[in-house]
Amino acid sequence: MHLFDYLDSGNGYKVRLLLAQLGQKYDWTHVDIDKGETRQAEFLKRNPNGRIPTLQLDDGTYLPESNAILWYLAEGSRYVPATPLGRAQVLQWMFFEQYSHEPYVATPRYICRHFPADHPRRAELPARLEKGHAALAVMEGHLATRQFFVNDRYSIADIALYAYTHVAPDGGLDLAPYPKVREWLARVAGQPNYVQLLAVPNKAVAA
């Protein structure tokens, strides 16, 4: 398989973390979103939506969308529950991550890391951070009586939520008020074959 990705992307990191924990070998190409490389014709052949990550499967099929990739890779593994309810609950949290979490946790981080202090998009931060704290409060409440998000077992629900939560302070979201979230972050980081966000995969290929 071949992952087209941007190293600082939490969405790409989700896939890299799961691939490492599955022990799956793959090729990896860095696609610089700041330089518009996902909008170039060659990349748009792989994903007409012009987004990373995009995974090329062994048969040549291209699969975009980070959480769809997680589900594809984790099928039949210990990272997806065996029961219908457990699987639905994993999807519940993955949908939460994309709709209620990512726009308000990941986007502020991108704005803070990629735009200067006088950029117009900085005006978005107060409203986004307010909703980011709301998402973290939901997670804090859920984790008050649980070690992980579904069935008290580490799953792709945890991977999906971990990717941007653990770097939320980069976007101005203080995690100090969320002790249960911080404990959960430490448990995820303690999982076997954990890799860090900015760790370059071994089989990096020139773009």
N, C-alpha and C positions, 0 to 999 in steps of 0.2 A: 504494500500500500504506500501511498504518497500523500503526505499532508502539506497543503499550501496554507500558510499561516503567517501571523505577525507576532514576533516574540513577546511583546508587551501586552498582547491581547489576553484578557481573562477567558474569553470564549475559546480561543485557541488553546489556552492552558488547560482547560477542562479536558480536552481531547488528549493532549500530551500526558497529563497526569494519569488518565485511565489507561492509555497505551502502555505507559511504564509499569503500572500495577498489574496489567495483564501479561507483561513480559512480551509484548508484541513488537516485532521489528518493523520498521517503516522508514521510508525516505522522507525528508523534510525540506521544504523550500520556504525561505523568508520572503514574504510579499509586503513591501513597504506601503502601508495605507496612506502615510503622510505625503508620499510622492505620487499618489494616484495610481499605483500599479494595479490595483484591483479593478480599475476602470479602463485598462488597456484591452485591446481586442483579444489578445492571446488569453488573458485571464477570463474574459467574459465568455469565451468558448467553454470554459470549465464551469462557470457559475454566472449565468446571465444577470443575476442580482448583484454581482460585483462585490461580494462580501467574503471575508475569511471568518472561520476556517472553512476550507473545502477539502474533502478527503477523496482521493482517487482510489477506488477499490481495485483488487487484483484483476478483475475482468475489464477494467477501463472505465467503469461507471463512476461518475462524479457525484458525491453526496455532500451537499452543503447543510448549514444550520447546525450549530454546536450540539444542541440537545438531541437532535435527530441522530447525529453521529454517535453520541454517547449511547443512545438506546441500541443502535445497530451493533456497536462493538461489544456491549455488555450482555446482549441476549444470551441466555444459557449459562451465564457466569454467576458467581456469588454476589455480584454487584446489582442484580435485579431480583426482587423477591419472586418466589415460585407461585404465590397465591394471587388470584385475580385482584383481591382488595389491596394487597401489598403493592402490586404493580400499578394499580390506579393511584395509590397514594404517592408513589414515586413520581408519577406523571403530574399529580397535583402540585407537588413542590417544584417540579421543573417548569410548569406553567407559571407558577408564582414567581419564580426566578426571572423569567423573561418579561412578565407583564408588570409586576409590582416591585421588583428588586433591581433588575439590571438598568432600567432607565434612570434610576435615582441613586444608585450606588456606583455603577460603572461609568455612566456619562459624566458625573461631576469629576471623577478621576481623570477621564480623558481631557476634559476642559482644562483642568488644573495643570496637567502634564504637557499638553500640546499647544496651548494658546497663551499669548502674553497677557499680562495683568490688565491691559487696556482693551482687550478684545471684547467685542459686543456680546459674545456668548457667555461671558462671565456674569452677565445680568440674570442668567437662568439659574445660577447656583442656589440662591436662598429657597426658591420653591422646590427645586429638585432635592436639596438636602433635607427639607422638611419631610418630604415623602420617603426619603431614604431612611430617616429615623423611624418613620412609621413601619417600614418593612423590617427593620432591625428589631423593633419592639414585638412584632408578630413572631419573629424567630426566637427571641428571648423567652417569650411566654411558652412557646412550644417546647423549647429545650429545658424548661424548668424541671420537668420530670422525665427527661429522656437523655440518653447518651448521643443518639443520632436521630435523623429525621423520620425514618420509617422502620418500625419493628425493632428499634434499638440495635440495628445493624448498619454498618457502613455500606452505603449504596451510591449509585450515580446521582441520587437526590442531593447527597452531601457534596459530591464533587461539583455539581452544578452551582450550588450556593456558595461553596467555599471560594471558588475562583476569584470572585470580585469582593467578597466580604473580607478576606484576609488582607486586602490592600485598600480597604475603604478609607483609612486615614489619609491616603494620598489625595483623595478628593475632598477632604475637609470633614469627614464623618468620624467623630471621636467614638471609639469602641469602649471607653471606660465605663459608661453607664450600662453595659451589657455583659455582666460577668459570665452568664451561662453561654453566651455566644463565644466569648473568649476561651472558655474551657473547651467548647466544642472545636474551635479552631485548632487548639493544641492537640486534641484527639485525632483530628484529620491529619495534621502534620506528622503524627506519630505512626501513621499507617505504613505497612511494609511497602518498599519500593517508591516511597514518596519522592517527588522531584520538585524543585523550586520553579517559580514562575519564569525567571529569566535564564534558566539552564538550557543551553543550546543542545538540541538532540544530537546524538552521535552521528547519525547519517544525514547531515545537512548537505544540501545540494545547491549549487549556484543557480540563481534565478535565471 
